[in-house]
Amino acid sequence: MFNLIKNHFNKKNLKDDKYLYLFDKNLDDEFVCFDCETTGLNPIEDDIISIGAVIIKNNTILSSKKFVKFIKPKTKLQEEAIKVHHIRIMDLEDAEDIDDMIEDFLEFIGNRKLVGYFLEFDIAMINKYLIPKLGIKLPNKRYEVSALYHDWKIEKIPQSNIDLRFDAIMRDLNIPVLGKHDAYNDAVMTAMIFLKLKNQAKVKI
C-alpha cells in the first residue's frame, strides 16, 4: 500500500506525459538488469560515466538487446574509481550528454522491473538526473540480487555471516566470470545471478 501511495504522488510530479508508460503495470516476466560506472561513490557529487543494461525475458538474457552508453561527466574522475573501472577522461572525449542518455535509458527499460547489485546506488545516480528533468524518481519495481541471495542462503542453511561480495556470490552459484570489469559485463553477470536465484524453489520474485 505504501508503495502505491508513493508512486501515486511520484506520478503527479511527472512533467512530461510522454513518459506515463513508466507507470504502467509491469510486463510479466520481463526485467532489465543494469549497472553504472561513476566518477566516485557519492550520488550527490559524482556523475555517471558509463551504463550497461540487458533485458531478461522468460528466463533468458537477451544479449542482442543491450544498452551500452558512455557519458561525459561534469565532475572530476576520482582516482579510486579509475582503479576499479579503468575509464579515463580521455576515453570519454566522444561520450554522450547525460540528458540524451537518460531519454534513451528510459525508452530501453520501459516499465520493466529492474535488477541489480547494490541497485539503490545505481538508481540514486539515475534519479539525480531524472528528478530535475522530469520531476520523478524511477517508479519501476526493483530486485536487489544481494538481498535475494542473502534470503536464499538463510533459508537453505541458517547462518549469521553471509558473504555478499559480488565475486563470492558468483563463486557460490558457479557462475562464470566474464572478461573485463565494465558496466555491461557486470550487468550480464548480475543477470545470471538473478536467474540462478529466481529459479530456486524457495525464492519469491
Secondary structure, 3 states (H helix, E strand, C coil): CHHHHHHHHHHHCCCCHHHHHHHCCCCCCEEEEEEEEECCCCCCCCCEEEEEEEEEECCEEEEEEEEEEEECCCCCCCHHHHHHHCCCHHHHCCCECHHHHHHHHHHHHCCCEEEECCHHHHHHHHHHHHHHHHCCCCCCCEEEHHHHHHHHHHHHCCCCCCCCCHHHHHHHCCCCCCCCCCHHHHHHHHHHHHHHHHCCCCCCC
